[in-house]
């Protein structure tokens, strides 16, 4: 998360930083990625 939100970011204050981070979280939540887990066996005994 830090790399995506804080890379090349320029803010003047801590409240502005908080606003930008929360906006980024909202954008990520707008288009969620569904994870499809597959069952697999490592055959470790």
Secondary structure by P-SEA (a helix, b strand, c coil): cccccccccccccaaaaaaaaaaaaaaaaabbbbbbbbbbbcccc
